[in-house]
């Protein structure tokens, strides 16, 4: 087994394992987002990071709160790659995709939302 094969195995068995690092979160997709047709909620294993250590929102200049998160997920589980500026629904909250990359077999999605969040 070479290094790339071992890293792919580690992604599946360790990093994206809910008994190790990952947690279960809900990702919602729609066939038509404007009318919420074809809504599908899927519970997926992923790692979610917040930009701030305390989880509180960052205040922007206009007094609007910015909520940021980074998702690390196996691209085979998500089954699609989001586009920058596309909406992304995580745990029933709407975010905007600010960046996407695939690093060592893990999809990294940077999310941002404004306003009130739980």
N, CA and C atoms as a LAMMPS dump frame, in Angstrom:
ITEM: TIMESTEP
0
ITEM: NUMBER OF ATOMS
354
ITEM: BOX BOUNDS ff ff ff
-5.0000000000000000e+02 5.0000000000000000e+02
-5.0000000000000000e+02 5.0000000000000000e+02
-5.0000000000000000e+02 5.0000000000000000e+02
ITEM: ATOMS id mol type element x y z
1 1 1 N 0.857 -1.181 0
2 1 2 C 0 0 0
3 1 3 C 0.899 1.238 0
4 2 1 N 0.619 2.175 -0.921
5 2 2 C 1.422 3.403 -0.963
6 2 3 C 0.809 4.479 -0.062
7 3 1 N 1.487 5.624 0.038
8 3 2 C 1.057 6.691 0.948
9 3 3 C -0.326 7.226 0.59
10 4 1 N -0.601 7.441 -0.693
11 4 2 C -1.907 7.965 -1.096
12 4 3 C -3.032 7.003 -0.716
13 5 1 N -2.819 5.731 -0.905
14 5 2 C -3.83 4.737 -0.539
15 5 3 C -4.051 4.719 0.968
16 6 1 N -2.969 4.834 1.741
17 6 2 C -3.091 4.858 3.194
18 6 3 C -3.826 6.113 3.672
19 7 1 N -3.533 7.269 3.043
20 7 2 C -4.218 8.515 3.416
21 7 3 C -5.707 8.423 3.123
22 8 1 N -6.071 7.85 1.979
23 8 2 C -7.491 7.691 1.637
24 8 3 C -8.18 6.786 2.65
25 9 1 N -7.505 5.746 3.062
26 9 2 C -8.052 4.833 4.073
27 9 3 C -8.228 5.548 5.413
28 10 1 N -7.236 6.373 5.805
29 10 2 C -7.322 7.128 7.055
30 10 3 C -8.47 8.129 7.044
31 11 1 N -8.721 8.748 5.883
32 11 2 C -9.837 9.693 5.77
33 11 3 C -11.139 8.988 6.122
34 12 1 N -11.349 7.805 5.558
35 12 2 C -12.589 7.069 5.781
36 12 3 C -12.701 6.508 7.199
37 13 1 N -11.637 5.894 7.666
38 13 2 C -11.713 5.154 8.927
39 13 3 C -11.486 6.009 10.171
40 14 1 N -10.816 7.134 10.027
41 14 2 C -10.479 7.937 11.21
42 14 3 C -11.121 9.317 11.176
43 15 1 N -10.735 10.149 10.237
44 15 2 C -11.182 11.544 10.24
45 15 3 C -12.682 11.69 10.018
46 16 1 N -13.248 10.932 9.087
47 16 2 C -14.672 11.053 8.78
48 16 3 C -15.515 10.028 9.53
49 17 1 N -15.008 9.504 10.603
50 17 2 C -15.699 8.508 11.431
51 17 3 C -16.323 9.225 12.622
52 18 1 N -17.627 9.089 12.817
53 18 2 C -18.313 9.79 13.915
54 18 3 C -17.91 9.257 15.286
55 19 1 N -17.238 8.128 15.336
56 19 2 C -16.705 7.644 16.613
57 19 3 C -15.336 8.243 16.915
58 20 1 N -14.77 8.981 15.978
59 20 2 C -13.45 9.588 16.15
60 20 3 C -13.567 11.11 16.112
61 21 1 N -13.469 11.721 14.911
62 21 2 C -13.452 13.176 14.776
63 21 3 C -14.768 13.763 14.267
64 22 1 N -15.418 13.092 13.346
65 22 2 C -16.594 13.65 12.676
66 22 3 C -17.825 13.628 13.581
67 23 1 N -18.783 14.47 13.224
68 23 2 C -20.084 14.519 13.89
69 23 3 C -21.157 14.439 12.805
70 24 1 N -22.355 14.082 13.207
71 24 2 C -23.481 14.014 12.274
72 24 3 C -24.14 15.39 12.197
73 25 1 N -24.281 15.902 10.969
74 25 2 C -24.968 17.169 10.721
75 25 3 C -25.93 16.959 9.552
76 26 1 N -26.914 17.839 9.438
77 26 2 C -27.911 17.737 8.374
78 26 3 C -27.586 18.695 7.239
79 27 1 N -27.538 18.166 6.016
80 27 2 C -27.381 18.965 4.807
81 27 3 C -28.693 18.859 4.038
82 28 1 N -29.268 19.998 3.683
83 28 2 C -30.541 20.04 2.96
84 28 3 C -30.295 20.494 1.526
85 29 1 N -30.886 19.777 0.58
86 29 2 C -30.827 20.182 -0.829
87 29 3 C -32.243 20.275 -1.378
88 30 1 N -32.382 21.058 -2.453
89 30 2 C -33.669 21.25 -3.117
90 30 3 C -33.486 21.044 -4.611
91 31 1 N -34.505 20.515 -5.283
92 31 2 C -34.448 20.473 -6.749
93 31 3 C -34.756 21.86 -7.309
94 32 1 N -35.554 22.656 -6.578
95 32 2 C -35.827 24.041 -6.939
96 32 3 C -35.814 24.856 -5.644
97 33 1 N -34.721 25.543 -5.399
98 33 2 C -34.54 26.254 -4.133
99 33 3 C -35.559 27.377 -3.928
100 34 1 N -35.978 28.027 -5.006
101 34 2 C -36.9 29.155 -4.883
102 34 3 C -38.249 28.727 -4.327
103 35 1 N -38.716 27.542 -4.696
104 35 2 C -40.016 27.069 -4.214
105 35 3 C -39.884 25.954 -3.178
106 36 1 N -38.643 25.596 -2.845
107 36 2 C -38.339 24.521 -1.901
108 36 3 C -38.916 23.178 -2.352
109 37 1 N -39.042 22.992 -3.665
110 37 2 C -39.484 21.71 -4.211
111 37 3 C -38.364 20.681 -4.086
112 38 1 N -38.757 19.439 -3.923
113 38 2 C -37.79 18.356 -3.879
114 38 3 C -36.836 18.435 -2.716
115 39 1 N -37.314 18.916 -1.587
116 39 2 C -36.456 19.054 -0.413
117 39 3 C -35.978 17.683 0.063
118 40 1 N -34.685 17.594 0.349
119 40 2 C -34.111 16.352 0.847
120 40 3 C -33.131 16.692 1.968
121 41 1 N -33.408 16.167 3.17
122 41 2 C -32.524 16.343 4.319
123 41 3 C -31.707 15.064 4.485
124 42 1 N -30.386 15.214 4.531
125 42 2 C -29.514 14.048 4.714
126 42 3 C -28.615 14.269 5.916
127 43 1 N -28.514 13.283 6.766
128 43 2 C -27.621 13.317 7.922
129 43 3 C -26.289 12.713 7.494
130 44 1 N -25.233 13.543 7.545
131 44 2 C -23.932 13.138 7.036
132 44 3 C -22.841 13.346 8.081
133 45 1 N -21.82 12.492 8.018
134 45 2 C -20.664 12.654 8.899
135 45 3 C -19.744 13.713 8.314
136 46 1 N -19.351 14.672 9.152
137 46 2 C -18.451 15.744 8.726
138 46 3 C -17.823 16.379 9.945
139 47 1 N -16.814 17.179 9.704
140 47 2 C -16.19 17.975 10.756
141 47 3 C -16.561 19.419 10.47
142 48 1 N -17.123 20.129 11.457
143 48 2 C -17.518 21.524 11.301
144 48 3 C -16.697 22.361 12.273
145 49 1 N -16.018 23.375 11.736
146 49 2 C -15.24 24.301 12.556
147 49 3 C -15.909 25.67 12.524
148 50 1 N -15.805 26.386 13.612
149 50 2 C -16.243 27.778 13.661
150 50 3 C -15.008 28.657 13.541
151 51 1 N -15.168 29.863 13.004
152 51 2 C -14.041 30.776 12.868
153 51 3 C -13.612 31.354 14.211
154 52 1 N -14.537 31.432 15.166
155 52 2 C -14.199 31.99 16.47
156 52 3 C -14.163 30.867 17.49
157 53 1 N -13.319 30.999 18.488
158 53 2 C -13.171 29.948 19.484
159 53 3 C -14.406 29.793 20.358
160 54 1 N -15.111 30.897 20.627
161 54 2 C -16.262 30.823 21.524
162 54 3 C -17.582 30.556 20.791
163 55 1 N -17.555 30.494 19.456
164 55 2 C -18.764 30.186 18.698
165 55 3 C -19.703 31.369 18.531
166 56 1 N -19.338 32.531 19.1
167 56 2 C -20.193 33.711 18.962
168 56 3 C -19.955 34.363 17.606
169 57 1 N -20.956 35.059 17.067
170 57 2 C -20.791 35.695 15.761
171 57 3 C -19.815 36.868 15.819
172 58 1 N -19.227 37.161 14.669
173 58 2 C -18.343 38.306 14.521
174 58 3 C -19.203 39.484 14.085
175 59 1 N -19.063 40.625 14.749
176 59 2 C -19.832 41.817 14.393
177 59 3 C -19.176 42.522 13.213
178 60 1 N -19.971 42.836 12.189
179 60 2 C -19.444 43.584 11.05
180 60 3 C -19.633 45.074 11.3
181 61 1 N -19.166 45.893 10.396
182 61 2 C -19.184 47.344 10.566
183 61 3 C -20.594 47.907 10.702
184 62 1 N -21.575 47.312 10.058
185 62 2 C -22.941 47.824 10.096
186 62 3 C -23.766 47.231 11.229
187 63 1 N -23.139 46.511 12.147
188 63 2 C -23.857 45.92 13.267
189 63 3 C -24.531 44.6 12.94
190 64 1 N -24.323 44.085 11.737
191 64 2 C -24.888 42.798 11.341
192 64 3 C -23.892 41.711 11.719
193 65 1 N -24.366 40.635 12.281
194 65 2 C -23.488 39.555 12.706
195 65 3 C -23.128 38.647 11.525
196 66 1 N -21.858 38.286 11.466
197 66 2 C -21.39 37.328 10.455
198 66 3 C -21.123 36.006 11.145
199 67 1 N -21.677 34.947 10.615
200 67 2 C -21.497 33.599 11.154
201 67 3 C -20.695 32.81 10.13
202 68 1 N -19.576 32.275 10.547
203 68 2 C -18.684 31.581 9.633
204 68 3 C -18.447 30.157 10.094
205 69 1 N -18.271 29.276 9.132
206 69 2 C -17.974 27.875 9.449
207 69 3 C -17.17 27.281 8.303
208 70 1 N -16.384 26.272 8.637
209 70 2 C -15.682 25.484 7.636
210 70 3 C -16.129 24.039 7.817
211 71 1 N -16.536 23.422 6.723
212 71 2 C -16.947 22.019 6.74
213 71 3 C -15.853 21.19 6.081
214 72 1 N -15.532 20.068 6.693
215 72 2 C -14.636 19.074 6.101
216 72 3 C -15.475 17.809 5.928
217 73 1 N -15.592 17.347 4.684
218 73 2 C -16.472 16.21 4.394
219 73 3 C -15.889 15.369 3.256
220 74 1 N -16.193 14.093 3.283
221 74 2 C -15.791 13.183 2.216
222 74 3 C -16.629 13.532 0.981
223 75 1 N -16.005 13.875 -0.149
224 75 2 C -16.782 14.262 -1.337
225 75 3 C -17.684 13.15 -1.862
226 76 1 N -17.347 11.899 -1.593
227 76 2 C -18.207 10.789 -2.036
228 76 3 C -19.499 10.733 -1.233
229 77 1 N -19.47 11.196 0.011
230 77 2 C -20.676 11.209 0.839
231 77 3 C -21.575 12.381 0.456
232 78 1 N -20.972 13.551 0.214
233 78 2 C -21.764 14.719 -0.163
234 78 3 C -22.353 14.543 -1.563
235 79 1 N -21.655 13.869 -2.457
236 79 2 C -22.021 13.523 -3.829
237 79 3 C -22.116 14.7 -4.807
238 80 1 N -21.797 15.898 -4.38
239 80 2 C -21.689 17.027 -5.305
240 80 3 C -20.698 18.014 -4.709
241 81 1 N -20.145 18.86 -5.555
242 81 2 C -19.226 19.895 -5.083
243 81 3 C -19.925 21.235 -5.213
244 82 1 N -20.161 21.917 -4.08
245 82 2 C -20.826 23.224 -4.148
246 82 3 C -19.971 24.247 -4.903
247 83 1 N -20.623 25.254 -5.456
248 83 2 C -19.948 26.345 -6.157
249 83 3 C -19.851 27.562 -5.237
250 84 1 N -18.849 28.38 -5.448
251 84 2 C -18.716 29.639 -4.713
252 84 3 C -19.952 30.496 -4.994
253 85 1 N -20.478 31.145 -3.961
254 85 2 C -21.678 32.005 -3.975
255 85 3 C -22.987 31.231 -4.068
256 86 1 N -22.929 29.915 -4.007
257 86 2 C -24.137 29.09 -3.973
258 86 3 C -24.633 29.015 -2.529
259 87 1 N -25.936 28.878 -2.333
260 87 2 C -26.476 28.642 -0.99
261 87 3 C -26.133 27.22 -0.555
262 88 1 N -25.899 27.07 0.738
263 88 2 C -25.613 25.757 1.318
264 88 3 C -26.372 25.69 2.629
265 89 1 N -27.197 24.666 2.806
266 89 2 C -28.042 24.534 3.986
267 89 3 C -27.437 23.499 4.933
268 90 1 N -26.968 23.988 6.075
269 90 2 C -26.346 23.145 7.089
270 90 3 C -27.149 23.261 8.372
271 91 1 N -27.621 22.137 8.886
272 91 2 C -28.402 22.107 10.128
273 91 3 C -29.558 23.111 10.086
274 92 1 N -30.218 23.161 8.922
275 92 2 C -31.422 23.97 8.692
276 92 3 C -31.147 25.474 8.71
277 93 1 N -29.896 25.88 8.551
278 93 2 C -29.51 27.281 8.417
279 93 3 C -28.927 27.489 7.027
280 94 1 N -29.254 28.63 6.419
281 94 2 C -28.743 28.936 5.076
282 94 3 C -27.437 29.711 5.181
283 95 1 N -26.439 29.203 4.485
284 95 2 C -25.134 29.848 4.394
285 95 3 C -24.837 30.125 2.931
286 96 1 N -23.828 30.948 2.698
287 96 2 C -23.317 31.215 1.355
288 96 3 C -21.936 30.584 1.267
289 97 1 N -21.664 29.856 0.19
290 97 2 C -20.357 29.224 0.001
291 97 3 C -19.358 30.307 -0.401
292 98 1 N -18.276 30.425 0.371
293 98 2 C -17.238 31.419 0.096
294 98 3 C -15.986 30.795 -0.507
295 99 1 N -15.827 29.489 -0.369
296 99 2 C -14.671 28.819 -0.949
297 99 3 C -14.827 27.314 -0.874
298 100 1 N -14.225 26.609 -1.833
299 100 2 C -14.279 25.148 -1.887
300 100 3 C -12.924 24.634 -2.366
301 101 1 N -12.409 23.609 -1.69
302 101 2 C -11.18 22.968 -2.155
303 101 3 C -11.206 21.495 -1.757
304 102 1 N -10.428 20.7 -2.477
305 102 2 C -10.303 19.284 -2.169
306 102 3 C -8.849 19.034 -1.81
307 103 1 N -8.613 18.74 -0.545
308 103 2 C -7.258 18.555 -0.055
309 103 3 C -7.109 17.153 0.516
310 104 1 N -6.312 16.334 -0.11
311 104 2 C -6.029 14.968 0.35
312 104 3 C -7.29 14.119 0.493
313 105 1 N -8.253 14.31 -0.402
314 105 2 C -9.457 13.492 -0.378
315 105 3 C -10.546 13.992 0.55
316 106 1 N -10.357 15.166 1.153
317 106 2 C -11.381 15.767 2.017
318 106 3 C -11.822 17.075 1.375
319 107 1 N -13.137 17.234 1.198
320 107 2 C -13.688 18.461 0.642
321 107 3 C -13.795 19.496 1.753
322 108 1 N -13.205 20.664 1.536
323 108 2 C -13.248 21.764 2.5
324 108 3 C -14.153 22.845 1.925
325 109 1 N -15.224 23.172 2.675
326 109 2 C -16.205 24.166 2.227
327 109 3 C -16.246 25.288 3.256
328 110 1 N -15.946 26.507 2.818
329 110 2 C -15.976 27.677 3.69
330 110 3 C -17.336 28.343 3.527
331 111 1 N -18.041 28.532 4.661
332 111 2 C -19.399 29.08 4.651
333 111 3 C -19.473 30.382 5.427
334 112 1 N -20.425 31.235 5.02
335 112 2 C -20.641 32.505 5.713
336 112 3 C -22.137 32.823 5.677
337 113 1 N -22.65 33.354 6.772
338 113 2 C -24.046 33.778 6.833
339 113 3 C -24.11 35.058 7.655
340 114 1 N -25.115 35.871 7.385
341 114 2 C -25.31 37.112 8.118
342 114 3 C -26.636 37.082 8.841
343 115 1 N -26.702 37.778 9.964
344 115 2 C -27.943 37.854 10.726
345 115 3 C -27.931 36.951 11.928
346 116 1 N -29.101 36.681 12.451
347 116 2 C -29.253 35.884 13.67
348 116 3 C -29.127 34.401 13.374
349 117 1 N -28.337 33.708 14.172
350 117 2 C -28.196 32.255 14.107
351 117 3 C -28.273 31.709 15.522
352 118 1 N -28.724 30.457 15.672
353 118 2 C -28.795 29.872 17.014
354 118 3 C -27.426 29.652 17.62
